[in-house]
Amino acid sequence: PSVTVQLPVFNERDVVGRLVDAVAALDWPRERLQIQLLDDSTDDTASCAAAAVARARASGIEVEVLHRHDRVGFKAGALSAGLRSARGEFIAIFDADFSPAPDFLRRTILPFADPDIGMVQARWGHLNAGESVLTRAQSLMLDAHFRVEHLSRNRSGAWFNFNGTAGIWRRTAIELAGGWQGDTLTEDLDLSYRAQVAGCRFVYLDDVVVPAEVPSTLAAFRSQQARWAKGSLETAKKLTGLVARSSAPTFVRVEALQHLWANLA
């Protein structure tokens, strides 16, 4: 099938070239692959990415660079804007600090043989886990989230969320759920629950690992955690009624609400 890979970036001059190179190396027919660099940057990220974009185009890949100046909806707005010109039946998404292996698409596309599957999430790896006590602690926290929470939710039939990156969506699932919406800080969590309420099923692949860098400073870590906590509660307030009224089994709805409100403390 045709695949569009969306790369939403904002002021990522140091890693954007590595990201484009990694995605351009994906093992997929060139005529069935489209890359979208969704660049909302206010620095020189675009010029830093230019060489990698040129290399990808020289290899026969369609690369579209979309630069917004208004940043309406932030990441959700960028993803939504990209969808208007995306030609893929499936939409893979990678944040700037991720580096997918060449076989990522071939391994994650398989579950979509089931037409009810709307999203497939891979596990995050950690490029800089051994850098400090802080990065080791974050790696343990993320491993618990993926290898315990995601794995158990998926195997038990409960709902779980797309993590904003290192995953692939069926485009019709995004559209069925109402598309990307920028009214919360966690647009990935928001879309995930709307899609599952609409009847889509998700798959988590623990054996597909996409390495990334975790925040290396305490300030960056605190900012990330504050954003995730605030965004999850915004999503909880937005979707509690929708989830509670859904036709999902009681245990699924109860677990979903517990997950959404977990950051209340």
C-alpha positions as CSV (number, residue, x, y, z in Angstrom):
1,P,0.0,0.0,0.0
2,S,1.0,3.6,-0.3
3,V,2.5,5.2,2.8
4,T,3.0,8.8,3.8
5,V,5.5,9.4,6.5
6,Q,4.9,12.6,8.4
7,L,7.8,14.3,10.3
8,P,6.4,17.2,12.5
9,V,9.4,19.3,13.6
10,F,9.8,22.6,15.5
11,N,13.3,24.1,15.9
12,E,15.1,20.7,15.5
13,R,18.1,21.9,13.6
14,D,20.5,19.4,15.2
15,V,18.6,16.2,14.5
16,V,16.3,16.9,11.5
17,G,18.9,15.7,9.0
18,R,19.3,12.4,10.7
19,L,15.6,12.0,10.8
20,V,15.1,12.6,7.1
21,D,18.0,10.2,6.2
22,A,16.5,7.5,8.4
23,V,13.1,7.7,6.9
24,A,14.5,7.9,3.4
25,A,16.2,4.6,4.1
26,L,12.9,2.8,4.8
27,D,12.6,-0.4,2.8
28,W,9.5,0.4,0.8
29,P,8.9,0.9,-2.9
30,R,9.8,4.4,-3.8
31,E,6.7,5.0,-5.9
32,R,4.6,4.0,-2.9
33,L,6.4,6.2,-0.4
34,Q,5.9,9.9,0.4
35,I,7.7,11.9,3.0
36,Q,6.3,15.1,4.5
37,L,8.5,17.3,6.5
38,L,6.0,19.4,8.5
39,D,8.3,22.2,9.6
40,D,6.8,24.9,11.9
41,S,10.3,26.1,12.9
42,T,11.3,29.7,13.6
43,D,15.0,28.9,13.3
44,D,17.2,27.5,10.5
45,T,15.8,24.0,10.7
46,A,14.7,24.1,7.1
47,S,18.2,24.9,5.8
48,C,19.7,22.2,8.0
49,A,17.3,19.7,6.5
50,A,17.9,20.8,2.9
51,A,20.8,18.4,2.2
52,A,19.0,15.4,3.6
53,V,15.8,16.3,1.6
54,A,17.9,16.6,-1.6
55,R,19.5,13.2,-1.0
56,A,16.0,11.6,-0.5
57,R,14.7,13.2,-3.7
58,A,17.7,12.1,-5.6
59,S,16.9,8.5,-4.5
60,G,13.5,8.7,-6.1
61,I,11.4,9.5,-3.0
62,E,8.7,12.2,-3.1
63,V,9.5,14.6,-0.3
64,E,7.1,17.5,0.5
65,V,8.3,20.3,2.8
66,L,5.4,22.2,4.4
67,H,6.3,25.3,6.4
68,R,3.6,27.1,8.4
69,H,4.1,30.5,9.9
70,D,1.0,30.7,12.1
71,R,1.4,27.3,14.0
72,V,-2.4,27.1,14.5
73,G,-3.1,23.9,16.4
74,F,0.6,23.3,17.0
75,K,1.5,19.7,16.2
76,A,-2.1,18.6,15.6
77,G,-2.4,21.5,13.2
78,A,0.7,20.5,11.3
79,L,-0.4,16.9,11.0
80,S,-3.8,18.0,9.8
81,A,-2.4,20.3,7.3
82,G,-0.1,17.6,6.0
83,L,-3.1,15.2,5.5
84,R,-4.6,17.5,3.0
85,S,-1.9,16.7,0.5
86,A,-0.9,13.2,1.8
87,R,-1.5,10.5,-0.7
88,G,-0.8,7.5,1.5
89,E,-3.4,5.0,2.6
90,F,-1.4,4.7,5.8
91,I,0.3,7.5,7.8
92,A,3.4,6.9,9.7
93,I,4.6,9.5,12.2
94,F,8.0,10.2,13.7
95,D,9.2,13.0,15.9
96,A,12.5,14.6,15.3
97,D,14.6,12.7,17.7
98,F,13.6,9.2,16.5
99,S,15.5,6.9,14.1
100,P,13.4,4.1,12.6
101,A,15.1,1.0,11.2
102,P,14.8,0.3,7.5
103,D,12.3,-2.6,8.1
104,F,9.9,-0.5,10.2
105,L,7.2,-0.3,7.6
106,R,7.4,-3.9,6.6
107,R,7.0,-5.0,10.2
108,T,4.2,-2.6,11.2
109,I,2.1,-2.9,8.1
110,L,1.3,-6.6,8.7
111,P,-1.5,-6.2,11.4
112,F,-3.4,-4.0,9.0
113,A,-4.5,-7.1,7.1
114,D,-7.3,-7.0,9.6
115,P,-9.6,-4.2,8.4
116,D,-10.6,-3.3,12.0
117,I,-7.0,-2.3,12.9
118,G,-6.7,1.5,12.9
119,M,-3.2,2.0,14.4
120,V,0.0,0.1,15.2
121,Q,2.4,1.4,17.8
122,A,6.0,0.4,18.1
123,R,8.1,0.5,21.3
124,W,10.4,3.4,22.0
125,G,14.1,2.6,22.4
126,H,16.6,4.9,24.1
127,L,19.7,6.2,22.3
128,N,21.2,8.0,25.3
129,A,20.0,5.8,28.2
130,G,23.4,5.5,29.7
131,E,24.2,9.2,29.6
132,S,23.2,10.0,33.2
133,V,21.1,9.0,36.2
134,L,18.3,11.1,34.8
135,T,18.3,9.4,31.4
136,R,18.5,6.0,33.0
137,A,15.5,6.8,35.2
138,Q,13.5,8.0,32.2
139,S,14.4,4.9,30.2
140,L,13.0,2.7,33.1
141,M,9.9,4.8,33.3
142,L,9.3,4.5,29.5
143,D,10.0,0.8,29.5
144,A,7.4,0.4,32.2
145,H,4.9,2.3,30.1
146,F,5.5,0.3,27.0
147,R,6.5,-3.1,28.2
148,V,4.0,-3.4,31.1
149,E,1.1,-0.9,30.5
150,H,0.8,-1.0,26.7
151,L,1.5,-4.8,26.5
152,S,-1.0,-5.7,29.2
153,R,-3.7,-3.4,27.9
154,N,-3.3,-4.7,24.3
155,R,-3.3,-8.3,25.4
156,S,-6.3,-7.9,27.6
157,G,-8.4,-6.2,25.0
158,A,-8.3,-2.8,26.8
159,W,-7.7,0.5,25.0
160,F,-4.3,2.1,24.8
161,N,-2.9,5.2,23.2
162,F,-0.8,6.2,20.2
163,N,2.3,7.9,21.7
164,G,2.6,10.6,19.1
165,T,5.5,9.0,17.2
166,A,6.9,5.6,16.1
167,G,3.5,4.4,15.0
168,I,1.4,4.1,11.9
169,W,-2.3,4.9,11.3
170,R,-4.8,3.8,8.7
171,R,-5.8,7.1,7.2
172,T,-9.5,6.2,7.3
173,A,-9.2,5.7,11.1
174,I,-8.0,9.2,11.6
175,E,-10.9,10.5,9.5
176,L,-13.4,8.3,11.2
177,A,-12.4,9.7,14.6
178,G,-12.8,13.3,13.5
179,G,-9.2,14.1,12.6
180,W,-6.4,15.8,14.5
181,Q,-7.6,18.4,17.0
182,G,-5.5,21.0,18.7
183,D,-7.6,21.8,21.7
184,T,-5.4,19.7,24.1
185,L,-1.7,19.4,24.6
186,T,-1.8,15.6,24.0
187,E,-3.4,15.4,20.5
188,D,-2.2,11.8,20.2
189,L,-4.1,10.6,23.4
190,D,-7.2,12.5,22.3
191,L,-7.3,11.0,18.8
192,S,-6.5,7.5,20.2
193,Y,-9.6,7.4,22.4
194,R,-11.9,9.0,19.8
195,A,-10.8,6.4,17.3
196,Q,-11.3,3.5,19.7
197,V,-14.7,4.8,20.7
198,A,-15.5,4.8,17.0
199,G,-14.7,1.1,16.8
200,C,-11.1,1.0,15.7
201,R,-8.7,-1.5,17.3
202,F,-5.0,-0.8,18.0
203,V,-2.0,-3.2,18.0
204,Y,1.1,-2.8,20.1
205,L,4.3,-4.4,18.8
206,D,6.8,-4.9,21.6
207,D,9.4,-6.4,19.3
208,V,9.6,-3.4,17.0
209,V,11.8,-0.8,18.6
210,V,12.4,2.7,17.4
211,P,15.3,4.4,19.2
212,A,15.1,8.0,20.3
213,E,16.8,10.4,22.7
214,V,15.2,11.1,26.1
215,P,15.6,14.6,27.6
216,S,19.1,15.0,28.9
217,T,18.4,17.9,31.3
218,L,16.1,18.3,34.2
219,A,14.5,21.4,32.8
220,A,13.6,19.6,29.6
221,F,12.3,16.5,31.5
222,R,10.1,18.7,33.7
223,S,8.7,20.5,30.7
224,Q,7.9,17.3,29.0
225,Q,6.2,15.8,32.0
226,A,4.2,18.9,32.7
227,R,3.0,19.0,29.1
228,W,2.0,15.3,29.2
229,A,0.2,15.7,32.6
230,K,-1.7,18.8,31.7
231,G,-2.6,17.4,28.2
232,S,-3.9,14.1,29.6
233,L,-6.2,15.9,32.0
234,E,-7.4,18.2,29.2
235,T,-8.2,15.1,27.2
236,A,-9.9,13.4,30.2
237,K,-12.2,16.4,30.7
238,K,-12.9,16.5,26.9
239,L,-13.6,12.7,26.5
240,T,-14.9,11.3,29.8
241,G,-18.5,11.5,28.7
242,L,-17.8,10.1,25.3
243,V,-15.8,7.1,26.8
244,A,-18.4,6.5,29.5
245,R,-21.3,6.4,27.0
246,S,-19.5,4.2,24.5
247,S,-20.6,0.7,23.7
248,A,-17.3,-0.9,24.9
249,P,-17.4,-3.5,27.6
250,T,-17.5,-2.1,31.2
251,F,-14.0,-3.2,32.1
252,V,-12.6,-1.4,29.0
253,R,-14.5,1.9,29.8
254,V,-13.4,1.8,33.5
255,E,-9.8,1.1,32.6
256,A,-9.8,3.8,30.0
257,L,-11.2,6.4,32.4
258,Q,-8.6,5.4,35.0
259,H,-5.9,5.9,32.4
260,L,-7.2,9.3,31.3
261,W,-7.4,10.6,34.9
262,A,-4.1,9.0,36.1
263,N,-2.4,12.3,36.3
264,L,-5.0,13.9,38.6
265,A,-2.6,13.8,41.5
